[in-house]
Amino acid sequence: MKKQRVRIRFSKTEAMRFTGHLDLILTWERTFRRASLPLSYSEGFNPRPIMNLAVPLPLGFISSAEIGDFWLSDEFTPDQIRNSLDKSLPPGLIVHDVQEIPQLHGGKLPSLVERSDYMITLPNDYPGLQEKIDLLLQSSQCIRTRKRKEYDLRPLIHDIMLVPSDDGSPPSLRVSLLILPTGTGRPDEVLSALDIPPHETIICRTAIILKAGEEK
């Protein structure tokens, strides 16, 4: 039985960089169990813990701004939940904030997301990169192929900004991508469109922005 809904903001760091989305869900389930915090489970022949992660983080990415909603079958204060989780978290997960969500049966978290922001660490200076960014932002479309299907990346790009470093190292890219019913923007696709090999970079999600009125 659902008695409480909490929203947890957390980081997924280098130690869990190559942990996939489904394995991350299992990790959270085990973490709540170790913390003696009773998750609420679905009914039926194969009960599953009731939780929503805002946006799947692709394999190889890290994040300082993940969001997850979790339903509990008992009630606790946010401090009690935070303290219990901190003692049970595996390497690679860091909890930043725990908040109770009054709407026990409100909209599922993935449906509330508007966009994601990323900071991308580049290994080198790329000549003409600013010009390529400007051209991409000015383009009316950017046709890419994902899983053998063509799609238009351009409507999913909210903004791209080249961020100079203060110490003479290569600049970084700040990329903001929309999440629409027609698709989800991926920073590795933006890198490929800019002729930058994604595997040579470090991609960190720095924010998940919820739709107006949904931020708690």
Backbone as JSON, one array per atom type, in Angstrom:
{
  "sequence": "MKKQRVRIRFSKTEAMRFTGHLDLILTWERTFRRASLPLSYSEGFNPRPIMNLAVPLPLGFISSAEIGDFWLSDEFTPDQIRNSLDKSLPPGLIVHDVQEIPQLHGGKLPSLVERSDYMITLPNDYPGLQEKIDLLLQSSQCIRTRKRKEYDLRPLIHDIMLVPSDDGSPPSLRVSLLILPTGTGRPDEVLSALDIPPHETIICRTAIILKAGEEK",
  "N": [[0.84, -1.2, 0.0], [0.53, 2.22, -0.85], [1.83, 4.75, 1.07], [3.43, 6.94, 1.27], [5.13, 9.33, -0.76], [8.24, 10.11, -2.03], [10.68, 12.39, -3.27], [13.83, 12.09, -4.58], [16.91, 13.6, -5.04], [19.9, 13.03, -6.7], [23.36, 12.07, -7.3], [25.02, 10.32, -9.91], [27.95, 8.87, -10.1], [31.4, 8.43, -11.21], [32.0, 5.79, -10.41], [29.72, 4.37, -11.0], [29.37, 4.7, -13.64], [29.13, 2.95, -15.81], [26.87, 1.52, -15.27], [23.79, 0.38, -16.18], [20.38, 1.54, -16.92], [18.3, -0.23, -16.02], [19.73, -1.8, -14.21], [20.39, 0.18, -12.42], [17.91, 0.73, -11.27], [17.5, -1.7, -9.92], [19.61, -1.47, -8.14], [18.78, 0.67, -6.54], [16.54, -0.52, -5.37], [17.74, -2.55, -3.81], [19.23, -0.9, -2.13], [17.28, 0.53, -0.65], [16.24, -1.65, 0.69], [18.44, -2.48, 2.27], [18.58, -0.24, 3.84], [16.4, -0.53, 5.43], [14.0, 0.63, 4.67], [10.77, 0.5, 3.7], [9.79, -0.09, 0.53], [6.92, 0.49, -1.53], [5.12, -2.0, -3.29], [4.07, -3.2, -6.52], [1.02, -4.89, -7.49], [0.02, -8.29, -8.37], [1.38, -11.09, -10.31], [4.08, -10.73, -10.51], [5.41, -8.81, -8.52], [6.71, -5.51, -8.41], [8.96, -2.98, -7.2], [7.63, 0.25, -6.59], [8.65, 2.89, -8.31], [9.94, 5.82, -9.95], [12.31, 6.93, -12.21], [13.52, 9.98, -13.45], [14.62, 10.54, -16.13], [16.12, 8.21, -18.24], [19.61, 7.61, -17.95], [22.06, 7.49, -20.3], [24.37, 4.78, -20.9], [27.67, 5.13, -19.74], [27.56, 7.83, -19.25], [27.81, 10.36, -16.68], [26.33, 11.95, -13.77], [25.22, 14.79, -11.94], [22.76, 15.4, -11.11], [20.42, 13.75, -10.92], [17.0, 12.59, -10.65], [14.61, 10.93, -8.7], [11.48, 9.38, -8.0], [9.98, 7.76, -5.27], [7.9, 5.35, -3.78], [6.67, 4.62, -0.58], [5.69, 2.14, 1.83], [5.27, 2.84, 4.38], [5.5, 5.63, 6.65], [7.95, 8.23, 6.9], [10.2, 10.78, 8.08], [11.79, 13.19, 5.91], [14.47, 13.57, 6.74], [14.97, 11.23, 8.21], [14.83, 9.33, 6.15], [16.9, 10.21, 4.48], [19.17, 9.94, 6.18], [19.15, 7.16, 6.66], [19.5, 6.14, 4.06], [22.0, 7.21, 3.39], [23.73, 5.65, 4.86], [23.64, 3.29, 3.52], [24.12, 3.44, 0.82], [25.63, 2.42, -2.27], [29.02, 2.65, -3.63], [29.29, 5.34, -5.9], [26.74, 6.39, -5.93], [25.22, 9.29, -4.69], [23.28, 10.95, -2.4], [21.56, 13.98, -2.52], [19.3, 15.39, -1.72], [16.16, 14.96, -0.11], [12.75, 14.97, -0.48], [9.36, 15.19, 0.54], [6.55, 14.38, -1.43], [3.45, 15.76, -1.75], [1.36, 14.94, -3.46], [0.27, 11.99, -3.68], [-0.72, 10.31, -5.67], [-0.07, 11.61, -8.0], [1.07, 12.86, -11.27], [3.31, 10.75, -13.16], [6.83, 10.83, -12.79], [8.55, 10.82, -15.2], [6.84, 11.99, -17.1], [6.77, 14.6, -16.38], [9.03, 15.93, -17.06], [10.87, 18.47, -18.7], [13.31, 19.3, -19.93], [16.84, 18.43, -20.25], [20.05, 19.31, -18.99], [23.51, 19.43, -19.85], [27.02, 19.17, -19.14], [29.86, 19.01, -21.02], [32.98, 17.68, -21.13], [35.72, 18.39, -23.08], [38.37, 16.77, -24.87], [40.23, 18.07, -26.43], [41.12, 21.12, -28.21], [38.95, 22.17, -30.74], [39.28, 23.22, -33.92], [37.33, 25.78, -35.4], [35.02, 25.16, -34.02], [33.1, 26.85, -32.76], [31.92, 28.05, -34.96], [30.7, 25.83, -36.13], [28.84, 25.22, -34.14], [27.22, 27.54, -34.23], [26.22, 27.27, -36.84], [24.75, 24.91, -36.61], [22.77, 25.67, -34.74], [21.48, 27.6, -36.2], [20.36, 26.18, -38.2], [17.5, 24.73, -39.82], [16.89, 22.11, -39.63], [18.32, 18.96, -38.56], [19.23, 16.13, -39.62], [19.56, 12.97, -38.31], [20.63, 9.56, -37.73], [19.39, 7.01, -35.79], [19.43, 3.9, -34.33], [18.94, 2.77, -36.85], [16.95, 4.35, -37.86], [15.87, 7.39, -39.26], [15.82, 10.68, -37.88], [14.92, 14.0, -36.79], [17.17, 15.95, -35.24], [17.35, 18.65, -34.6], [14.93, 20.03, -33.53], [15.03, 19.16, -30.93], [17.07, 20.4, -29.66], [17.75, 22.75, -27.29], [19.69, 24.63, -26.51], [23.16, 25.38, -27.16], [26.33, 25.94, -25.87], [29.61, 27.18, -25.96], [32.04, 26.89, -23.56], [34.65, 28.65, -22.31], [37.76, 27.7, -20.74], [39.39, 28.5, -17.6], [42.0, 27.95, -17.15], [43.55, 27.45, -19.33], [43.13, 24.96, -20.42], [41.32, 22.76, -22.72], [38.14, 24.02, -23.95], [34.76, 23.61, -22.6], [31.56, 22.12, -23.36], [28.32, 23.35, -22.97], [25.26, 21.96, -23.02], [21.85, 22.0, -23.73], [18.98, 20.12, -23.81], [15.83, 19.2, -25.17], [12.97, 17.34, -24.06], [10.6, 15.74, -25.68], [7.31, 14.63, -26.81], [7.85, 13.53, -29.26], [10.45, 12.72, -29.18], [13.69, 12.38, -27.51], [16.35, 14.48, -26.78], [19.82, 13.77, -27.24], [23.03, 14.16, -25.88], [25.33, 12.95, -26.99], [24.61, 12.62, -29.63], [24.5, 15.25, -30.44], [27.22, 15.91, -30.22], [28.28, 14.23, -32.22], [27.1, 15.42, -34.44], [28.55, 17.72, -34.47], [30.97, 16.85, -35.27], [32.6, 15.69, -33.3], [34.07, 13.06, -31.65], [32.07, 11.19, -29.53], [32.96, 9.28, -27.61], [35.38, 10.18, -26.76], [34.99, 12.13, -24.94], [33.82, 13.47, -21.73], [30.71, 13.18, -20.44], [28.43, 14.86, -18.54], [25.42, 15.01, -16.84], [23.87, 17.86, -15.69], [21.55, 19.06, -14.86], [18.06, 18.44, -14.48], [15.21, 19.62, -15.76], [12.02, 20.3, -14.67], [8.61, 20.62, -15.8], [6.89, 23.78, -15.72], [5.55, 24.57, -12.58], [5.82, 22.06, -11.59], [8.18, 21.71, -10.23], [9.5, 20.93, -7.1]],
  "CA": [[0.0, 0.0, 0.0], [1.28, 3.47, -0.91], [1.56, 5.68, 2.16], [4.28, 8.13, 1.17], [5.9, 9.51, -1.99], [9.37, 11.01, -1.8], [11.51, 12.72, -4.44], [15.24, 12.08, -4.2], [17.86, 14.14, -6.02], [21.14, 12.31, -6.42], [24.4, 11.99, -8.32], [25.54, 9.02, -10.35], [29.32, 9.28, -10.34], [32.26, 7.59, -12.04], [31.95, 4.38, -10.0], [28.54, 3.74, -11.59], [29.27, 5.24, -15.0], [28.74, 1.92, -16.77], [25.7, 0.81, -14.76], [22.65, 0.75, -17.02], [19.16, 2.03, -16.28], [17.62, -1.3, -15.28], [20.57, -2.16, -13.07], [20.28, 1.27, -11.45], [16.65, 0.5, -10.55], [17.76, -2.79, -8.99], [20.5, -0.94, -7.1], [17.96, 1.44, -5.6], [15.72, -1.47, -4.62], [18.59, -3.16, -2.79], [19.64, 0.14, -1.19], [16.17, 0.74, 0.26], [16.13, -2.83, 1.54], [19.51, -2.41, 3.26], [18.29, 0.88, 4.73], [15.17, -0.86, 6.17], [12.94, 1.54, 4.24], [9.89, -0.39, 2.94], [9.18, 0.38, -0.7], [5.63, -0.07, -1.9], [5.25, -2.88, -4.46], [2.91, -3.39, -7.37], [0.3, -6.14, -7.28], [0.09, -9.22, -9.48], [2.22, -12.26, -10.2], [5.49, -10.33, -10.46], [5.44, -7.49, -7.87], [7.92, -4.71, -8.58], [8.93, -1.75, -6.39], [7.04, 1.39, -7.3], [9.57, 4.02, -8.35], [10.13, 6.44, -11.26], [13.48, 7.79, -12.44], [13.03, 11.01, -14.36], [15.07, 10.31, -17.51], [17.24, 7.26, -18.26], [20.93, 8.17, -18.25], [22.74, 6.51, -21.16], [25.56, 4.12, -20.41], [28.89, 5.89, -19.93], [27.38, 9.2, -18.78], [27.69, 10.59, -15.25], [25.31, 12.97, -13.49], [25.16, 15.42, -10.62], [21.42, 15.98, -10.98], [19.35, 12.8, -11.19], [15.79, 12.72, -9.82], [13.8, 9.72, -8.63], [10.34, 9.33, -7.09], [9.88, 6.45, -4.63], [6.71, 5.21, -2.93], [6.93, 3.8, 0.6], [4.49, 1.56, 2.46], [5.19, 3.42, 5.72], [5.85, 7.05, 6.59], [9.16, 8.66, 7.57], [10.57, 12.15, 7.78], [12.87, 13.25, 4.92], [15.76, 13.39, 7.4], [15.11, 9.81, 8.51], [15.11, 8.64, 4.89], [18.25, 10.62, 4.04], [20.17, 9.33, 7.06], [19.18, 5.71, 6.44], [20.08, 5.88, 2.75], [23.43, 7.55, 3.38], [24.48, 4.53, 5.46], [23.42, 2.08, 2.73], [24.38, 3.68, -0.59], [26.85, 1.84, -2.84], [29.89, 3.63, -4.3], [28.76, 5.83, -7.17], [25.49, 7.11, -5.7], [25.28, 10.3, -3.62], [21.98, 11.61, -2.22], [21.68, 15.41, -2.22], [18.1, 15.98, -1.14], [14.97, 14.11, -0.03], [11.56, 15.79, -0.23], [8.08, 14.49, 0.46], [5.64, 14.9, -2.45], [2.09, 15.59, -1.21], [0.47, 14.27, -4.41], [0.62, 10.57, -3.64], [-1.1, 9.67, -6.92], [0.1, 12.58, -9.07], [1.68, 12.41, -12.52], [4.57, 10.06, -13.05], [7.95, 11.74, -12.95], [9.01, 11.01, -16.58], [5.93, 12.85, -17.86], [6.89, 15.96, -15.88], [10.34, 16.48, -17.44], [10.87, 19.35, -19.87], [14.6, 19.23, -20.63], [18.02, 18.06, -19.48], [21.24, 20.08, -19.3], [24.73, 18.65, -19.75], [28.33, 19.79, -19.32], [30.68, 18.04, -21.73], [34.41, 17.97, -21.07], [36.35, 18.05, -24.34], [39.78, 16.43, -24.69], [41.09, 18.91, -27.27], [40.52, 22.25, -28.91], [38.5, 21.78, -32.08], [39.21, 24.42, -34.76], [36.06, 26.05, -36.05], [33.88, 24.59, -33.28], [32.04, 27.85, -32.55], [31.21, 28.21, -36.22], [29.83, 24.66, -36.3], [27.72, 25.38, -33.21], [26.34, 28.57, -34.78], [25.54, 26.73, -38.02], [23.75, 23.94, -36.16], [21.67, 26.39, -34.1], [20.77, 28.36, -37.22], [19.76, 25.25, -39.16], [16.09, 24.42, -39.6], [16.82, 20.7, -39.28], [19.58, 18.22, -38.48], [18.79, 14.74, -39.76], [20.47, 11.97, -37.77], [20.13, 8.19, -37.76], [19.53, 6.29, -34.53], [18.81, 2.57, -34.44], [18.57, 2.58, -38.25], [15.83, 5.22, -38.22], [16.2, 8.81, -39.36], [15.01, 11.62, -37.1], [15.42, 15.38, -36.82], [17.72, 16.32, -33.93], [17.31, 20.1, -34.33], [13.87, 20.49, -32.62], [15.31, 18.7, -29.58], [18.16, 21.2, -29.11], [17.34, 24.01, -26.69], [20.81, 25.57, -26.6], [24.53, 24.88, -27.08], [27.23, 27.06, -25.57], [31.01, 26.85, -25.76], [32.46, 27.5, -22.29], [36.11, 28.68, -22.21], [38.33, 27.35, -19.44], [40.17, 29.56, -16.96], [43.37, 27.51, -16.92], [44.22, 27.13, -20.58], [42.72, 23.65, -20.91], [40.27, 22.88, -23.75], [36.83, 24.48, -23.47], [33.69, 22.63, -22.41], [30.3, 22.42, -24.03], [27.1, 23.29, -22.19], [24.21, 21.56, -23.97], [20.52, 21.88, -23.14], [18.2, 19.34, -24.76], [14.43, 19.05, -24.83], [12.33, 16.02, -24.02], [9.31, 15.96, -26.32], [6.63, 13.39, -27.16], [8.42, 12.98, -30.49], [11.8, 12.22, -28.98], [14.53, 12.92, -26.45], [17.66, 14.88, -27.27], [20.96, 13.1, -26.63], [24.25, 14.96, -26.1], [26.28, 12.27, -27.87], [24.18, 12.91, -30.99], [24.95, 16.63, -30.71], [28.66, 15.83, -30.45], [28.51, 13.65, -33.55], [26.71, 16.44, -35.43], [29.62, 18.72, -34.46], [32.2, 16.13, -35.67], [33.4, 15.37, -32.12], [33.8, 11.68, -31.22], [31.52, 11.19, -28.16], [33.68, 8.41, -26.68], [36.57, 10.88, -26.29], [34.56, 13.18, -24.01], [33.13, 13.1, -20.5], [29.39, 13.8, -20.49], [27.81, 14.91, -17.21], [24.13, 15.71, -16.74], [23.97, 18.83, -14.59], [20.21, 19.5, -14.43], [16.83, 17.95, -15.09], [14.25, 20.7, -15.52], [10.64, 19.86, -14.75], [7.7, 21.6, -16.36], [6.48, 24.83, -14.79], [4.57, 24.15, -11.59], [6.11, 20.71, -11.13], [9.34, 21.71, -9.36], [9.17, 20.91, -5.68]],
  "C": [[0.88, 1.25, 0.0], [0.87, 4.38, 0.25], [2.35, 6.97, 2.04], [5.01, 8.12, -0.17], [7.02, 10.5, -1.71], [10.14, 11.19, -3.11], [12.95, 12.88, -3.97], [16.07, 12.63, -5.35], [19.23, 13.56, -5.67], [22.11, 12.41, -7.58], [24.68, 10.54, -8.65], [26.96, 9.29, -10.85], [30.11, 8.2, -11.09], [32.16, 6.11, -11.7], [30.75, 3.64, -10.57], [28.33, 4.19, -13.03], [28.75, 4.21, -16.0], [27.67, 0.99, -16.19], [24.48, 1.29, -15.53], [21.41, 1.09, -16.21], [18.47, 0.95, -15.45], [18.42, -1.75, -14.07], [20.54, -1.08, -12.0], [19.0, 1.12, -10.62], [16.83, -0.62, -9.52], [18.65, -2.33, -7.84], [19.71, -0.14, -6.08], [17.08, 0.51, -4.75], [16.54, -2.11, -3.49], [18.99, -2.14, -1.72], [18.53, 0.42, -0.18], [16.01, -0.44, 1.21], [17.2, -2.81, 2.63], [19.25, -1.32, 4.29], [17.05, 0.64, 5.59], [14.07, 0.16, 5.91], [12.03, 0.76, 3.3], [9.29, 0.28, 1.7], [7.81, -0.25, -0.89], [5.8, -0.86, -3.18], [3.95, -2.96, -5.23], [2.24, -4.73, -7.04], [0.47, -7.07, -8.48], [1.08, -10.34, -9.25], [3.7, -11.92, -10.06], [5.59, -8.94, -9.84], [6.78, -6.8, -8.07], [7.83, -3.48, -7.69], [8.42, -0.59, -7.22], [7.99, 2.57, -7.19], [9.63, 4.53, -9.79], [11.46, 7.18, -11.25], [13.14, 8.71, -13.59], [13.35, 10.72, -15.83], [16.2, 9.3, -17.48], [18.54, 7.95, -18.65], [21.69, 7.14, -19.07], [24.03, 5.98, -20.54], [26.8, 4.96, -20.73], [28.79, 7.35, -19.51], [27.44, 9.22, -17.25], [26.7, 11.72, -15.03], [25.45, 13.49, -12.08], [23.74, 15.86, -10.3], [20.3, 15.01, -11.31], [18.18, 13.0, -10.22], [15.05, 11.39, -9.86], [12.65, 9.89, -7.65], [10.19, 7.9, -6.58], [8.66, 6.44, -3.72], [7.01, 4.23, -1.81], [5.61, 3.3, 1.18], [4.38, 1.96, 3.93], [5.67, 4.86, 5.6], [7.07, 7.36, 7.45], [9.38, 10.14, 7.28], [11.67, 12.13, 6.7], [14.25, 13.04, 5.54], [16.01, 11.92, 7.75], [15.49, 9.02, 7.25], [16.53, 8.95, 4.44], [19.33, 9.93, 4.88], [20.28, 7.82, 6.85], [19.82, 5.37, 5.1], [21.58, 6.13, 2.73], [24.28, 6.42, 3.94], [24.47, 3.29, 4.57], [23.78, 2.24, 1.26], [25.65, 2.98, -1.06], [27.74, 2.95, -3.39], [29.29, 4.05, -5.64], [27.43, 6.52, -7.07], [25.65, 8.05, -4.51], [23.92, 10.98, -3.55], [22.22, 13.07, -1.81], [20.48, 15.96, -1.46], [16.97, 14.95, -1.16], [13.79, 15.02, 0.32], [10.31, 14.92, -0.32], [7.2, 15.17, -0.58], [4.21, 14.67, -1.97], [1.16, 14.81, -2.14], [0.86, 12.8, -4.51], [0.35, 9.89, -4.98], [-0.98, 10.63, -8.1], [0.77, 11.99, -10.29], [3.02, 11.74, -12.3], [5.72, 10.98, -13.46], [8.41, 11.89, -14.41], [8.13, 11.94, -17.41], [6.05, 14.31, -17.45], [8.16, 16.66, -16.36], [10.23, 17.3, -18.72], [12.18, 19.27, -20.65], [15.69, 18.77, -19.68], [19.19, 18.92, -19.94], [22.48, 19.24, -19.03], [25.95, 19.56, -19.83], [29.24, 18.71, -19.89], [32.13, 18.49, -21.7], [35.06, 17.48, -22.35], [37.83, 17.75, -24.13], [40.74, 17.36, -25.41], [40.35, 20.18, -27.66], [40.14, 21.77, -30.3], [38.37, 23.05, -32.93], [37.85, 24.56, -35.43], [34.84, 25.56, -35.3], [32.76, 25.6, -33.09], [31.23, 28.06, -33.82], [30.26, 27.03, -36.47], [28.62, 24.73, -35.38], [26.72, 26.38, -33.77], [25.55, 28.02, -35.97], [24.46, 25.74, -37.62], [22.54, 24.65, -35.55], [20.84, 27.19, -35.11], [20.04, 27.47, -38.22], [18.3, 24.99, -38.82], [15.9, 22.94, -39.26], [18.22, 20.11, -39.23], [19.21, 16.74, -38.47], [19.9, 13.81, -39.27], [19.82, 10.59, -37.89], [20.42, 7.52, -36.44], [18.74, 4.98, -34.64], [18.18, 2.36, -35.81], [17.36, 3.4, -38.68], [16.29, 6.67, -38.24], [15.27, 9.63, -38.46], [15.67, 12.98, -37.17], [15.87, 15.78, -35.41], [17.45, 17.79, -33.59], [16.17, 20.54, -33.4], [14.12, 20.1, -31.16], [16.42, 19.49, -28.9], [17.61, 22.52, -28.59], [18.45, 25.05, -26.8], [22.13, 24.8, -26.56], [25.43, 26.08, -26.83], [28.64, 26.53, -25.34], [31.5, 27.61, -24.54], [33.98, 27.48, -22.19], [36.58, 28.3, -20.81], [39.13, 28.53, -18.9], [41.65, 29.21, -16.85], [44.1, 27.1, -18.19], [43.9, 25.75, -21.13], [41.63, 23.82, -21.97], [38.95, 23.35, -23.16], [35.89, 23.3, -23.23], [32.47, 23.05, -23.22], [29.16, 22.32, -23.03], [25.95, 23.07, -23.17], [22.9, 21.38, -23.22], [19.6, 21.25, -24.18], [16.78, 19.11, -24.26], [14.0, 17.59, -24.83], [10.89, 16.21, -24.48], [8.62, 14.62, -26.58], [7.22, 12.71, -28.39], [9.82, 12.44, -30.31], [12.53, 12.92, -27.86], [15.9, 13.26, -27.01], [18.78, 14.2, -26.51], [22.22, 13.9, -26.92], [25.27, 14.28, -26.99], [25.91, 12.48, -29.34], [24.58, 14.33, -31.39], [26.44, 16.64, -31.01], [28.96, 15.29, -31.84], [28.16, 14.65, -34.65], [27.75, 17.53, -35.54], [30.98, 18.11, -34.82], [33.15, 15.92, -34.5], [33.08, 13.94, -31.72], [33.3, 11.64, -29.77], [32.35, 10.39, -27.17], [34.95, 9.07, -26.14], [36.25, 11.91, -25.21], [34.04, 12.59, -22.71], [31.82, 13.89, -20.47], [28.74, 13.7, -19.11], [26.48, 15.65, -17.28], [24.16, 16.59, -15.5], [22.61, 19.34, -14.11], [19.15, 18.74, -15.18], [15.76, 18.98, -14.74], [12.84, 20.15, -15.72], [9.77, 20.99, -15.3], [7.25, 22.59, -15.3], [5.38, 24.32, -13.87], [4.83, 22.78, -11.03], [7.34, 20.64, -10.24], [8.91, 21.78, -7.93], [10.44, 21.16, -4.87]]
}
